[in-house]
Amino acid sequence: MSTDGFSAAYLKDIAHGFRNYKMLGDGALAQVSDEDLYRTIDPDANSIANLVKHVGGNLESRFRDFLTSDGEKPDRDRDAEFEFPAGDCDAGESGDGEGAAEAVG
């Protein structure tokens, strides 16, 4: 198999895996109320919304240009992934995942 053929097959596999995990995540999140998405169990814990935002930032950073670059991208603002403006629940929504889906094909 040529390098281009391998890259295309690998990209297809990554995209399939991403879509599968996104479907599982969407199903899990659909079972949680909007209020509970932002609830923490103690002051040092992260909410589900924080974790989803953080994982999304990690995936976007790691998979952007993954065939030509490796690891964390310098423009990622990791600390901001754990911040929500007070009283603004919508600030934590990370979209529908289409940006990540486009990144992996």
C-alpha positions as YAML, in Angstrom:
chain: A
units: angstrom
residues:
- id: 1
  name: MET
  ca: [0.00, 0.00, 0.00]
- id: 2
  name: SER
  ca: [1.37, 3.41, -0.91]
- id: 3
  name: THR
  ca: [1.88, 6.13, 1.67]
- id: 4
  name: ASP
  ca: [-1.08, 8.05, 0.21]
- id: 5
  name: GLY
  ca: [-3.25, 4.92, 0.37]
- id: 6
  name: PHE
  ca: [-2.24, 4.28, 3.95]
- id: 7
  name: SER
  ca: [-2.94, 7.90, 4.93]
- id: 8
  name: ALA
  ca: [-6.38, 7.80, 3.31]
- id: 9
  name: ALA
  ca: [-7.25, 4.51, 5.03]
- id: 10
  name: TYR
  ca: [-6.00, 5.80, 8.38]
- id: 11
  name: LEU
  ca: [-7.96, 9.03, 8.01]
- id: 12
  name: LYS
  ca: [-11.11, 7.08, 7.14]
- id: 13
  name: ASP
  ca: [-10.65, 4.90, 10.24]
- id: 14
  name: ILE
  ca: [-10.08, 7.93, 12.50]
- id: 15
  name: ALA
  ca: [-13.22, 9.63, 11.10]
- id: 16
  name: HIS
  ca: [-15.30, 6.50, 11.69]
- id: 17
  name: GLY
  ca: [-14.05, 6.18, 15.25]
- id: 18
  name: PHE
  ca: [-14.68, 9.87, 15.93]
- id: 19
  name: ARG
  ca: [-18.26, 9.67, 14.66]
- id: 20
  name: ASN
  ca: [-18.90, 6.55, 16.75]
- id: 21
  name: TYR
  ca: [-17.61, 8.16, 19.95]
- id: 22
  name: LYS
  ca: [-19.50, 11.37, 19.18]
- id: 23
  name: MET
  ca: [-22.73, 9.38, 18.84]
- id: 24
  name: LEU
  ca: [-22.07, 7.69, 22.22]
- id: 25
  name: GLY
  ca: [-21.26, 11.03, 23.85]
- id: 26
  name: ASP
  ca: [-24.34, 12.72, 22.40]
- id: 27
  name: GLY
  ca: [-26.47, 9.87, 23.74]
- id: 28
  name: ALA
  ca: [-24.95, 10.18, 27.19]
- id: 29
  name: LEU
  ca: [-25.33, 13.96, 27.30]
- id: 30
  name: ALA
  ca: [-28.96, 13.72, 26.17]
- id: 31
  name: GLN
  ca: [-29.67, 11.96, 29.47]
- id: 32
  name: VAL
  ca: [-28.41, 14.91, 31.55]
- id: 33
  name: SER
  ca: [-30.51, 18.01, 32.27]
- id: 34
  name: ASP
  ca: [-29.12, 21.40, 31.23]
- id: 35
  name: GLU
  ca: [-28.84, 22.34, 34.90]
- id: 36
  name: ASP
  ca: [-26.85, 19.20, 35.73]
- id: 37
  name: LEU
  ca: [-24.39, 19.83, 32.90]
- id: 38
  name: TYR
  ca: [-22.99, 22.75, 34.90]
- id: 39
  name: ARG
  ca: [-23.29, 21.24, 38.38]
- id: 40
  name: THR
  ca: [-20.17, 20.31, 40.34]
- id: 41
  name: ILE
  ca: [-20.03, 17.84, 43.20]
- id: 42
  name: ASP
  ca: [-17.60, 20.03, 45.17]
- id: 43
  name: PRO
  ca: [-15.68, 23.30, 44.71]
- id: 44
  name: ASP
  ca: [-12.59, 21.53, 43.35]
- id: 45
  name: ALA
  ca: [-14.49, 19.42, 40.80]
- id: 46
  name: ASN
  ca: [-15.25, 20.15, 37.16]
- id: 47
  name: SER
  ca: [-18.74, 20.03, 35.71]
- id: 48
  name: ILE
  ca: [-19.66, 17.81, 32.77]
- id: 49
  name: ALA
  ca: [-19.72, 20.98, 30.64]
- id: 50
  name: ASN
  ca: [-16.15, 21.83, 31.69]
- id: 51
  name: LEU
  ca: [-14.94, 18.35, 30.84]
- id: 52
  name: VAL
  ca: [-16.67, 18.32, 27.46]
- id: 53
  name: LYS
  ca: [-15.21, 21.74, 26.62]
- id: 54
  name: HIS
  ca: [-11.74, 20.59, 27.69]
- id: 55
  name: VAL
  ca: [-11.86, 17.30, 25.77]
- id: 56
  name: GLY
  ca: [-13.12, 19.20, 22.71]
- id: 57
  name: GLY
  ca: [-10.20, 21.62, 22.96]
- id: 58
  name: ASN
  ca: [-7.78, 18.74, 23.29]
- id: 59
  name: LEU
  ca: [-9.21, 16.90, 20.28]
- id: 60
  name: GLU
  ca: [-9.23, 20.03, 18.14]
- id: 61
  name: SER
  ca: [-5.63, 20.84, 19.04]
- id: 62
  name: ARG
  ca: [-4.25, 17.32, 18.67]
- id: 63
  name: PHE
  ca: [-6.06, 16.35, 15.48]
- id: 64
  name: ARG
  ca: [-5.72, 19.63, 13.57]
- id: 65
  name: ASP
  ca: [-3.11, 19.00, 10.90]
- id: 66
  name: PHE
  ca: [-2.29, 15.66, 12.54]
- id: 67
  name: LEU
  ca: [-0.82, 14.24, 9.36]
- id: 68
  name: THR
  ca: [1.78, 17.02, 9.19]
- id: 69
  name: SER
  ca: [2.28, 18.17, 12.79]
- id: 70
  name: ASP
  ca: [2.29, 16.50, 16.17]
- id: 71
  name: GLY
  ca: [0.84, 17.22, 19.58]
- id: 72
  name: GLU
  ca: [-0.40, 20.36, 21.25]
- id: 73
  name: LYS
  ca: [-0.78, 23.42, 19.02]
- id: 74
  name: PRO
  ca: [0.66, 26.70, 20.31]
- id: 75
  name: ASP
  ca: [-2.61, 28.63, 19.86]
- id: 76
  name: ARG
  ca: [-4.61, 26.44, 22.26]
- id: 77
  name: ASP
  ca: [-5.80, 28.30, 25.37]
- id: 78
  name: ARG
  ca: [-6.17, 25.34, 27.72]
- id: 79
  name: ASP
  ca: [-6.99, 27.42, 30.80]
- id: 80
  name: ALA
  ca: [-9.94, 29.07, 29.02]
- id: 81
  name: GLU
  ca: [-11.47, 25.62, 28.52]
- id: 82
  name: PHE
  ca: [-12.26, 25.58, 32.24]
- id: 83
  name: GLU
  ca: [-13.81, 29.05, 32.38]
- id: 84
  name: PHE
  ca: [-17.43, 30.07, 31.89]
- id: 85
  name: PRO
  ca: [-18.61, 33.65, 32.32]
- id: 86
  name: ALA
  ca: [-20.77, 33.85, 35.46]
- id: 87
  name: GLY
  ca: [-24.39, 33.05, 34.70]
- id: 88
  name: ASP
  ca: [-23.70, 32.28, 31.05]
- id: 89
  name: CYS
  ca: [-24.40, 28.58, 30.55]
- id: 90
  name: ASP
  ca: [-24.35, 28.93, 26.76]
- id: 91
  name: ALA
  ca: [-20.68, 29.92, 26.92]
- id: 92
  name: GLY
  ca: [-19.79, 26.31, 27.63]
- id: 93
  name: GLU
  ca: [-21.47, 24.77, 24.62]
- id: 94
  name: SER
  ca: [-18.89, 23.56, 22.18]
- id: 95
  name: GLY
  ca: [-21.11, 23.15, 19.15]
- id: 96
  name: ASP
  ca: [-22.12, 20.04, 17.31]
- id: 97
  name: GLY
  ca: [-18.70, 18.58, 16.68]
- id: 98
  name: GLU
  ca: [-18.77, 19.31, 12.97]
- id: 99
  name: GLY
  ca: [-15.50, 21.25, 13.15]
- id: 100
  name: ALA
  ca: [-13.77, 18.19, 14.58]
- id: 101
  name: ALA
  ca: [-15.53, 15.95, 12.08]
- id: 102
  name: GLU
  ca: [-14.24, 18.12, 9.24]
- id: 103
  name: ALA
  ca: [-10.73, 17.96, 10.69]
- id: 104
  name: VAL
  ca: [-10.67, 14.18, 10.50]
- id: 105
  name: GLY
  ca: [-12.58, 13.91, 7.25]
...
